[in-house]
């Protein structure tokens, strides 16, 4: 996992030190799995299995966050308001 530590300046000028486990890096791209060449009947089976897997993963993630009292700690930060950025892999 990627741990990113930085100083963040909010629009009101207040500054705070943050430590964040990165879930998604900032980018300008639309990302996903290209299934353009997959036959429709195969896609139907794949999409059901993929959807079930993602649902289970989400349920497990939400349970873990709840167990550690982090359920309401998801944040988004604007990169241009971040300073003194440090990255560690944990």
C-alpha positions as CSV (number, residue, x, y, z in Angstrom):
1,X,0.0,0.0,0.0
2,X,1.1,3.5,-0.6
3,X,1.1,5.9,2.4
4,X,1.2,9.6,1.4
5,X,2.0,12.2,4.0
6,X,1.7,16.0,3.3
7,X,0.7,19.4,4.5
8,X,-2.7,20.4,3.1
9,X,-3.9,24.0,2.7
10,X,-7.7,24.4,2.6
11,X,-9.4,27.2,0.7
12,X,-9.9,29.1,4.0
13,X,-6.1,29.1,4.4
14,X,-6.0,26.6,7.3
15,X,-3.1,24.1,7.1
16,X,-3.2,20.5,8.4
17,X,-0.7,17.6,8.4
18,X,-2.2,14.5,6.6
19,X,-1.3,10.8,6.3
20,X,-3.4,9.0,3.7
21,X,-3.4,5.4,2.4
22,X,-3.8,6.1,-1.3
23,X,-6.8,4.5,-3.0
24,X,-6.7,6.4,-6.3
25,X,-4.0,8.6,-7.7
26,X,-5.0,11.9,-9.4
27,X,-5.2,11.5,-13.2
28,X,-7.0,12.8,-16.3
29,X,-7.9,9.4,-17.7
30,X,-11.0,7.2,-17.9
31,X,-9.8,3.8,-16.6
32,X,-11.4,0.4,-16.9
33,X,-11.3,-3.1,-18.3
34,X,-11.8,-3.1,-22.1
35,X,-14.4,-5.8,-22.9
36,X,-15.0,-4.6,-26.5
37,X,-13.9,-8.0,-28.0
38,X,-15.7,-10.2,-25.5
39,X,-18.8,-12.1,-26.9
40,X,-22.1,-11.0,-25.4
41,X,-22.8,-14.3,-23.6
42,X,-19.3,-14.5,-22.1
43,X,-19.6,-10.9,-21.1
44,X,-22.9,-11.6,-19.3
45,X,-21.2,-14.3,-17.2
46,X,-18.1,-12.3,-16.6
47,X,-20.0,-9.1,-15.6
48,X,-22.1,-11.1,-13.1
49,X,-19.0,-12.7,-11.5
50,X,-17.1,-9.4,-11.5
51,X,-20.0,-7.5,-10.0
52,X,-20.4,-10.1,-7.2
53,X,-16.7,-9.9,-6.4
54,X,-16.7,-6.1,-6.2
55,X,-19.8,-6.2,-4.0
56,X,-18.2,-8.7,-1.6
57,X,-15.0,-6.6,-1.6
58,X,-17.0,-3.5,-0.8
59,X,-18.8,-5.2,2.0
60,X,-15.6,-6.5,3.5
61,X,-13.9,-3.0,3.2
62,X,-16.8,-1.3,4.9
63,X,-16.8,-3.8,7.7
64,X,-13.1,-3.4,8.2
65,X,-13.4,0.4,8.2
66,X,-16.3,0.2,10.7
67,X,-14.3,-2.2,12.9
68,X,-11.5,0.4,13.1
69,X,-13.8,3.4,13.4
70,X,-12.7,4.7,10.0
71,X,-16.0,4.5,8.2
72,X,-16.3,8.3,7.8
73,X,-12.6,9.1,7.1
74,X,-12.6,8.9,3.2
75,X,-11.2,12.2,1.9
76,X,-10.3,13.8,-1.4
77,X,-7.4,16.2,-1.7
78,X,-6.5,18.6,-4.5
79,X,-2.9,18.0,-5.5
80,X,-2.2,21.7,-6.0
81,X,-2.9,22.3,-2.3
82,X,-0.5,19.6,-1.1
83,X,3.0,20.5,0.1
84,X,6.0,18.6,1.6
85,X,4.7,15.3,0.1
86,X,6.4,12.1,1.3
87,X,5.5,8.6,-0.1
88,X,6.2,5.3,1.7
89,X,5.1,1.8,0.8
90,X,3.7,0.0,3.8
